[in-house]
Amino acid sequence: MSALITRAMILAAGKGERMRPLTLHTPKPLLSVFGKPLIVHHIERLAAAGVADIAINICWLKDQFLPVLGDGRAFGVRIEYFDEGDEPLEVAGGIINALPFFKGEPFAVVNADVFSDSASPLRPPATGRLGHLMLVPNPLQHPRGDFGLEGDEVRVTGPMTYTYSGMACFHPALFAGVPPGRRALKPLLLQAMQWGRLSGERYTGLWSDVGTPDRLAALQAPPDAH
């Protein structure tokens, strides 16, 4: 069955400063994980879920992406690159820069620097919602989490908090009227929460924030090494 969401964005423009020295010469999304670039895992999972068109924003060491990924045909998708210049536009700014690519339809978003056995939420947000977030149990490096979850509604806080996984589905209306430029995503999410228009779900499958060399090594360590 094909996905209801057929367009996605992989956020790949960051400088990967916490991953240095590995990212001094290689952008973090192109670091190898289980024998292939991290971003290739995302592309393959999105393609398997029925996504046909993928936007990738690039900035740091941007010239390395096209030789590795090409136009996407090798993966059964079409890739369009969005060059952010000399400085990353942050998450919301990067999405806004690519917004015409989604043709007014809901789209999936995946942070290139996470690893998961899920592609992302691939169903459009329910009617009246502006986004749907995949939340995960709080990792050791982020014990306080990001948001609460009451039923399927994401809250600013709650009896239990969860960490935003970097995987979501958004309606373009979440970004309506927001000027282009360098902009963070969290203020827009908080606004949508205040309006009761942000849903979410708890994901308990494989997920890792591949943010440092130690976490990258731990992710790939044999099971008996953990």
N, C-alpha and C positions, 0 to 999 in steps of 0.2 A: 504494500500500500504506500502510495507516495505521501509525502508530508503535506500538511496544509500550508506550512511555511515553506516557500521555495527560494527565498532570498535570505542571506545572512551576512554578518560582518564579523571579521576576525580582527581584534584590536592588537596591532603589532608595531606600533610606532614608538614605544617606550625605549629609553636608553639602557635599561637593565643595570642601573648603577649598583644595586645590591648584589648582582651576580658577577661583578668584576673579581678577578681579572678575565674571566671567561668571555665577557662581552666587550672587551676592548677591541677585539677584531672580528667578532661574530655577533650579530643581533640575537637577543635571547630566543626569539621564536625559531631560529635556525639551529639552536643547540640540539645535539643528538639526544634522544630519549628512546631507549629500547631499539637502537639501531636505525632510527630515522629522525629527521628534524621534528621538533615539537609541533610546529604548525602543521606538518603533514598529517599527524594524527587527527587534528581537528578537521582538516579538509576531508579526509577519508571518512570520518564519522558523519559529517554533514552530508556528504555525497550519498552515503549509504542510507541516510534518513530521507533522501529525496530533494535535498537542496540543490538547485541548478546554478544559481548565481551567487558569487561570494565577493564582497568588497573587502579589501585589505588596506588598512592605512599604514603608511610607512614613513619613517623619518631617519632614525639612527641607522647608519650603514645601509641605507636604502637600496643601494645598487646591487646588493647581494641577493635580493628576493627573486627578481625575474629569472636569473640563471638557474635557480633551484626549482621554482614553482611554475615558471612559464605562464601561459595564459589559462592554465587550469585543465586543458584538454586531456592531459595525461591522467588526471584524476576523475574525469567525467563531469567536470563543472566548467563554468566560465568565471575567470577571476578578473576583477578590475581593481587597479591600484589607485590609491588616493595619497598623493605626496603632500606631506604637511610642512615641507620646507625645512628650516634649520632647527626648529624647536617643536616638540610634540604639542598637540592641541588639547591634551588630556582626553578623558573618555567622552564626555558630552560634546566637547568641541570637535573631536574626530568624527563622531556620529553625525553631527550637524553638517560638517563639511561633505559628508557622503550621502546626505539625506535624499537627493534626487534619484539616487540609484535604486531606492526601494519603491518608487512609483506610488507613494501614498499607502502602501500596504504594510501590515505588521511584518516584522523581521526578527530573526534570531541574532543574538550577539554573544560572542565568546571571547574572553580574554585569552590572548595567545600564550600567556605565561602561567596557565593552569594546566593540569593534566587530569583527565577524567575518562571513565569508560562510557560517559554519556555525551552525546553531541551537544545538546542544550535543550531547553524547552522548545518544542517545535510545533506547538499549537498556539494560535493567536490568543492574545488576552481576551477574556470574556467580554461581552458587550458592556460598555461603560467603564472598563478598566483601561489604564494606559500602559501597563506593563505587568509582566509575570516573572518573578525572580526564583531561581533555584538557590535554596539556602542549605548549608551543610553544618554539621556539628562543629563547634569551635575548635580549630587546631591549637596546638600548644603555643604557637607564637601569637595567637590572637584570642586569648581566653575570654575576653569580654564580649566578643561577637559584634554584630552590626545592628541587627533588627530583631524585634519580636515577631511572633507568628500566632495569630488567633484564628483558628479554622484555616481558611485560605487567604486571610487578609494580613498583609504585612503591616506591622506597627512600628512606631519609633522605639518602643521598648515592650517588655512583657515579662511574665513569670520566668520564661526561659528565652535566652537570646541565641541567635544563630548567625553564622558568617555568610555574607553574600559570596557566592561561589565564582562570580565572574561569568556566569552563564544566565541568560535571560531572553525574554522576548518582549519587544517594545512596539507600541503603536507610534507612528510618526507624530501624532498629536501631542505626545509627551514633550516634544521639542518645539512645538509651534510657538512662534513669536520670540524665540530665544536667539539673540544676535550671534553671528559667527564669531569665532575667536577661541581663545584658550579658556575652556570651561570644564569644571568638574561635574560628575554625574550626580553625586549625593544630594546637592540642594534640590535638584529636580525630583529625585525619588522622595525626599522628605515632603515636598509640596504635594506630590501625588498621594502620599500616605494621609496627609491632613484632609484631603478631599475624599478619602476612602476609595481610591481608584488604583490601588496597587495590590496585586495578589501574589501569592508565592506558594511554594511547596518545599518540604524537607526532603533532601536527597541523601541517601545513606550508602550509595555505591562508592566506587573508587574515585577519590578526588585528592589532589595535592596542589598547593600553591608552590610552584617551582620557583621560589624567589631568591634563593641563595645557592652557592655551590654545595653546601652541606645538604640542603633539602634535595637537590638534584641527585646527589650521590645516594642519599637514603632511599629515594624513590626507586632507584635501579638496583639496590642491594638485593642479593638473594634472600628469600624468606627466612632462612636460618641465621642470617646476619643481623636481623632486626632484634 
